[in-house]
Amino acid sequence: MPDRRYYDLNRYFRSLFECRVHKITLDAGFSCPNRDGTLSTGGCIYCNARGSGTGAYARGLSVTDQLLAGRQVMARRFKAKKFIAYFQAYTNTYAPVERLKALYDEALAVPDVVGIAVGTRPDCVDDAVLDLLASYAKQHMVWLEIGVQSASDRTLAIINRGHDTVCTTSAVQAAMDRGLLVCGHIILGLPGESREEMVKTGRYIADSGMAGVKFHVLYVVRGTPLEAMLQNGDYRCMEQHEYVDRVCDVLEVLPPDMVVQRLTGDPHPDELVAPLWTLDKRGTIEAIHDTLEHRDSWQGKHYKTLPDGG
């Protein structure tokens, strides 16, 4: 049993760099095929207009500007010595390879940046993109962060995701075949999903061979289709204790060496509709720690030992 009951990102970074390493989130002005009309114009039912970004690109800040500002904050607040440039907003492989290369090169040229993490969709990582990322992985840390969301095709259709699980599996395997570190993002509390379906998604992540996972709680953002579903009674938000229990359920079925990059999300307070408890990130994380301790449980306790509903 690990000391902290799960393998967190800080411990992973320290094992490799022997110092504090922090990710700096970037908004590089990308779009998304689920918003620009290629697949859809409405996006996923929960997605905000900023694509989970900071709006830095709209304010005229370059990748270098954002990294230098973030480096200063992280060094002061957390005593971080090295940094990962995290291309987060929208779909960060959705552009011509020449533009991607220019942006990634710019990020890696900033002092003390030792790698990149690139958030994207499984239907936006063709061979040319993966080959580009693999070329950086020879000298830098490269994480490809893929929005899996759910292992249920029914759920993916409900949330207007625009791809199925077969697409995800293919993209993940193609990335791993090139030696890339893959982190799968999953969302707990998606419309209509049972505990068993959420654990099934955890088992899908576990069996995929991915190196990392990020947990997100589904929260309702103002102006989204999900808000209309909530108002119409077609969606019920998870309570905090439900989310905590589901995170622990999924942690139990993950491989013990999979890096848990995040346990919950960070909604923007000015656009959050519900549930309000999601603003209490520290409280949620503490509750997860307490629940694991109360269960006498840990990441990997039931890895490949119990059925989905176990």
C-alpha positions as CSV (number, residue, x, y, z in Angstrom):
1,M,0.0,0.0,0.0
2,P,1.5,3.4,-1.0
3,D,2.0,6.0,1.8
4,R,-0.6,8.3,0.3
5,R,-2.9,5.5,-0.9
6,Y,-2.6,6.7,-4.5
7,Y,0.3,7.6,-6.9
8,D,0.1,11.3,-7.3
9,L,1.7,13.6,-9.9
10,N,4.1,15.3,-7.4
11,R,5.6,12.0,-6.3
12,Y,5.9,10.9,-10.0
13,F,7.7,14.1,-10.9
14,R,10.1,14.0,-7.9
15,S,11.0,10.4,-8.8
16,L,12.3,11.6,-12.2
17,F,13.6,15.1,-11.6
18,E,14.4,15.1,-7.8
19,C,12.8,18.5,-7.4
20,R,9.4,20.1,-7.4
21,V,7.9,20.2,-10.9
22,H,4.7,22.1,-11.8
23,K,2.5,22.2,-14.9
24,I,1.7,25.6,-16.3
25,T,-1.6,25.8,-18.2
26,L,-1.6,27.5,-21.6
27,D,-4.2,28.9,-23.9
28,A,-2.7,28.9,-27.4
29,G,-5.8,30.0,-29.4
30,F,-6.9,26.6,-30.6
31,S,-10.5,25.6,-31.7
32,C,-12.3,22.3,-31.6
33,P,-14.0,20.3,-34.4
34,N,-17.0,19.9,-32.1
35,R,-17.5,23.7,-32.1
36,D,-16.3,25.0,-35.5
37,G,-18.8,23.0,-37.5
38,T,-16.6,20.1,-38.5
39,L,-18.6,17.8,-36.2
40,S,-20.9,20.2,-34.5
41,T,-21.2,23.8,-33.4
42,G,-22.5,23.3,-29.9
43,G,-19.6,21.4,-28.4
44,C,-20.0,18.8,-25.7
45,I,-23.1,19.5,-23.5
46,Y,-21.0,20.6,-20.6
47,C,-18.2,22.6,-22.3
48,N,-17.8,26.3,-21.5
49,A,-17.2,28.9,-24.2
50,R,-13.5,29.1,-23.2
51,G,-12.9,25.4,-23.7
52,S,-11.7,25.1,-20.1
53,G,-9.1,27.8,-20.9
54,T,-8.0,30.9,-19.1
55,G,-8.7,33.4,-22.0
56,A,-5.0,34.3,-22.0
57,Y,-4.8,34.1,-25.8
58,A,-7.7,36.5,-26.3
59,R,-5.9,38.9,-24.0
60,G,-2.9,38.8,-26.4
61,L,-0.6,36.8,-24.3
62,S,1.9,34.5,-26.2
63,V,2.9,31.1,-25.1
64,T,6.2,32.5,-23.8
65,D,4.4,35.3,-21.9
66,Q,2.1,32.7,-20.2
67,L,4.9,30.4,-19.3
68,L,7.1,33.2,-17.8
69,A,4.2,34.5,-15.7
70,G,3.3,31.0,-14.6
71,R,6.9,30.1,-13.8
72,Q,7.2,33.1,-11.5
73,V,4.0,32.2,-9.6
74,M,4.8,28.5,-9.3
75,A,8.3,29.2,-8.2
76,R,7.2,31.6,-5.5
77,R,4.1,29.6,-4.3
78,F,5.4,26.0,-4.5
79,K,9.2,26.4,-4.8
80,A,9.0,24.7,-8.2
81,K,12.2,24.4,-10.1
82,K,11.1,22.9,-13.4
83,F,7.9,23.1,-15.4
84,I,5.7,21.3,-17.9
85,A,4.0,23.4,-20.5
86,Y,0.4,22.3,-20.5
87,F,-1.5,23.1,-23.7
88,Q,-5.0,22.9,-22.1
89,A,-7.7,25.1,-23.8
90,Y,-9.8,23.5,-26.5
91,T,-8.2,20.8,-28.7
92,N,-4.4,21.4,-28.8
93,T,-3.6,19.2,-31.8
94,Y,-6.3,20.7,-34.0
95,A,-4.2,22.8,-36.3
96,P,-1.7,22.3,-39.2
97,V,1.5,20.5,-38.0
98,E,3.6,23.5,-38.9
99,R,1.6,25.7,-36.4
100,L,1.8,22.9,-33.8
101,K,5.5,22.7,-34.1
102,A,6.0,26.4,-33.8
103,L,4.0,26.5,-30.6
104,Y,5.6,23.4,-29.0
105,D,9.0,24.7,-30.0
106,E,8.2,28.1,-28.4
107,A,7.2,26.4,-25.1
108,L,10.2,24.2,-24.9
109,A,12.6,27.1,-25.5
110,V,11.5,28.8,-22.2
111,P,14.1,28.2,-19.5
112,D,13.3,25.4,-17.0
113,V,10.5,23.9,-19.2
114,V,11.4,20.2,-19.3
115,G,8.4,18.9,-21.3
116,I,5.0,19.5,-22.7
117,A,1.5,18.1,-22.0
118,V,-1.0,18.4,-24.8
119,G,-4.7,18.1,-24.2
120,T,-6.8,16.9,-27.1
121,R,-9.6,14.6,-28.4
122,P,-9.0,11.1,-29.7
123,D,-10.3,12.0,-33.2
124,C,-7.6,14.8,-33.5
125,V,-4.4,12.9,-33.3
126,D,-3.4,11.6,-36.8
127,D,-0.1,10.1,-37.7
128,A,1.6,13.4,-38.5
129,V,0.7,14.9,-35.1
130,L,1.8,11.8,-33.2
131,D,5.1,11.7,-35.1
132,L,5.7,15.3,-34.2
133,L,5.1,14.6,-30.5
134,A,7.2,11.5,-30.7
135,S,10.1,13.6,-32.0
136,Y,10.0,15.7,-28.9
137,A,9.8,12.7,-26.6
138,K,13.4,11.8,-27.5
139,Q,14.7,14.6,-25.3
140,H,11.8,15.9,-23.3
141,M,8.9,14.6,-21.3
142,V,5.8,14.5,-23.5
143,W,2.3,13.7,-22.2
144,L,-0.7,13.3,-24.5
145,E,-3.8,14.0,-22.5
146,I,-6.8,12.5,-24.2
147,G,-10.4,13.2,-23.3
148,V,-11.8,9.7,-22.8
149,Q,-14.7,10.9,-20.6
150,S,-16.6,7.6,-20.6
151,A,-16.2,4.0,-21.9
152,S,-19.9,4.0,-22.8
153,D,-20.8,4.8,-26.4
154,R,-24.4,5.5,-25.2
155,T,-23.0,8.2,-22.8
156,L,-20.7,9.6,-25.5
157,A,-23.7,10.1,-27.7
158,I,-25.7,11.8,-25.0
159,I,-23.0,14.3,-24.2
160,N,-22.6,15.1,-28.0
161,R,-18.9,14.0,-27.9
162,G,-18.7,13.2,-31.6
163,H,-16.6,10.0,-31.4
164,D,-16.9,6.5,-29.9
165,T,-14.8,4.3,-27.7
166,V,-13.3,2.5,-30.7
167,C,-11.8,5.9,-31.8
168,T,-10.4,6.4,-28.3
169,T,-8.8,3.0,-28.2
170,S,-7.2,3.4,-31.6
171,A,-5.8,6.9,-30.7
172,V,-4.4,5.7,-27.4
173,Q,-2.7,2.7,-28.9
174,A,-1.2,4.7,-31.7
175,A,0.3,7.2,-29.2
176,M,1.7,4.5,-27.0
177,D,3.2,2.7,-30.0
178,R,5.3,5.8,-30.5
179,G,6.4,5.8,-26.8
180,L,4.2,8.7,-25.7
181,L,2.9,9.0,-22.2
182,V,-0.9,9.0,-22.4
183,C,-3.1,10.4,-19.7
184,G,-6.8,9.6,-20.0
185,H,-9.4,12.2,-18.7
186,I,-12.6,10.7,-17.3
187,I,-15.7,12.5,-16.1
188,L,-17.8,11.1,-13.2
189,G,-21.4,11.9,-12.9
190,L,-22.3,12.0,-16.6
191,P,-26.0,11.8,-17.4
192,G,-27.6,8.5,-16.7
193,E,-24.4,6.7,-15.7
194,S,-24.6,4.2,-12.9
195,R,-21.8,3.3,-10.4
196,E,-21.1,0.2,-12.5
197,E,-20.7,2.2,-15.7
198,M,-18.3,4.6,-14.0
199,V,-16.2,1.7,-12.6
200,K,-16.3,0.2,-16.1
201,T,-14.7,3.4,-17.4
202,G,-12.0,3.0,-14.7
203,R,-11.4,-0.6,-15.9
204,Y,-11.2,0.6,-19.5
205,I,-8.5,3.1,-18.4
206,A,-6.7,0.4,-16.4
207,D,-6.7,-2.1,-19.3
208,S,-5.6,0.5,-21.9
209,G,-2.0,0.7,-20.8
210,M,-2.2,4.5,-20.3
211,A,0.4,6.0,-18.0
212,G,-1.9,8.4,-16.2
213,V,-5.5,9.4,-15.4
214,K,-7.3,12.6,-14.5
215,F,-10.7,12.6,-12.7
216,H,-13.2,15.3,-13.4
217,V,-16.6,15.9,-11.7
218,L,-19.4,16.9,-14.1
219,Y,-20.5,20.4,-13.1
220,V,-23.0,22.7,-14.8
221,V,-21.8,25.8,-16.5
222,R,-24.0,28.7,-17.4
223,G,-25.3,28.8,-21.0
224,T,-24.6,25.1,-21.8
225,P,-27.1,22.4,-22.9
226,L,-26.4,20.7,-19.6
227,E,-27.8,23.7,-17.8
228,A,-31.0,23.3,-19.7
229,M,-31.1,19.6,-18.8
230,L,-30.7,20.5,-15.2
231,Q,-33.5,23.1,-15.3
232,N,-35.8,20.7,-17.1
233,G,-35.2,17.9,-14.5
234,D,-33.4,15.8,-17.0
235,Y,-30.1,15.8,-15.1
236,R,-29.2,15.5,-11.4
237,C,-25.9,16.7,-10.1
238,M,-23.8,14.3,-8.0
239,E,-23.6,15.1,-4.3
240,Q,-20.1,15.5,-2.9
241,H,-20.2,12.2,-1.0
242,E,-21.3,10.4,-4.1
243,Y,-18.4,11.8,-6.1
244,V,-15.9,10.9,-3.4
245,D,-17.2,7.3,-3.3
246,R,-17.0,6.9,-7.1
247,V,-13.4,8.3,-7.2
248,C,-12.4,5.8,-4.6
249,D,-14.2,3.0,-6.4
250,V,-12.3,3.8,-9.6
251,L,-9.0,4.2,-7.8
252,E,-9.3,0.7,-6.5
253,V,-9.4,-0.8,-10.0
254,L,-6.5,1.2,-11.5
255,P,-3.0,-0.1,-11.7
256,P,-0.9,0.9,-8.7
257,D,1.7,2.5,-10.9
258,M,-0.7,4.7,-12.9
259,V,-0.1,8.4,-12.2
260,V,-3.1,10.1,-10.8
261,Q,-2.7,13.6,-12.2
262,R,-5.9,15.1,-10.7
263,L,-8.7,14.0,-8.4
264,T,-11.3,16.7,-9.2
265,G,-11.7,19.8,-11.4
266,D,-11.6,23.6,-11.0
267,P,-14.8,25.3,-12.1
268,H,-14.8,29.0,-12.8
269,P,-16.9,30.5,-9.9
270,D,-18.4,33.2,-12.1
271,E,-20.0,30.7,-14.5
272,L,-20.8,27.7,-12.2
273,V,-24.4,26.9,-11.8
274,A,-24.2,23.7,-9.8
275,P,-23.2,21.9,-7.7
276,L,-21.6,24.5,-5.5
277,W,-19.6,22.0,-3.5
278,T,-17.3,21.7,-6.5
279,L,-15.7,25.0,-5.5
280,D,-14.5,23.3,-2.3
281,K,-11.6,21.4,-4.1
282,R,-9.6,21.0,-0.9
283,G,-12.5,19.6,1.0
284,T,-13.3,17.1,-1.8
285,I,-9.7,15.9,-1.9
286,E,-9.6,15.6,1.9
287,A,-12.8,13.6,1.8
288,I,-11.3,11.2,-0.8
289,H,-8.2,10.7,1.5
290,D,-10.5,10.1,4.5
291,T,-12.7,7.7,2.6
292,L,-9.8,5.6,1.4
293,E,-8.5,5.5,4.9
294,H,-11.9,4.5,6.3
295,R,-12.2,1.8,3.7
296,D,-8.6,0.7,4.4
297,S,-8.2,1.0,0.6
298,W,-5.8,2.3,-2.0
299,Q,-5.1,2.6,-5.7
300,G,-4.9,-0.9,-7.2
301,K,-6.5,-2.7,-4.3
302,H,-8.9,-4.4,-6.6
303,Y,-6.9,-4.1,-9.8
304,K,-8.1,-7.0,-12.1
305,T,-9.7,-8.8,-9.1
306,L,-13.3,-7.9,-9.1
307,P,-16.1,-7.6,-11.8
308,D,-17.3,-4.2,-12.8
309,G,-20.0,-4.1,-10.2
310,G,-17.8,-5.4,-7.4
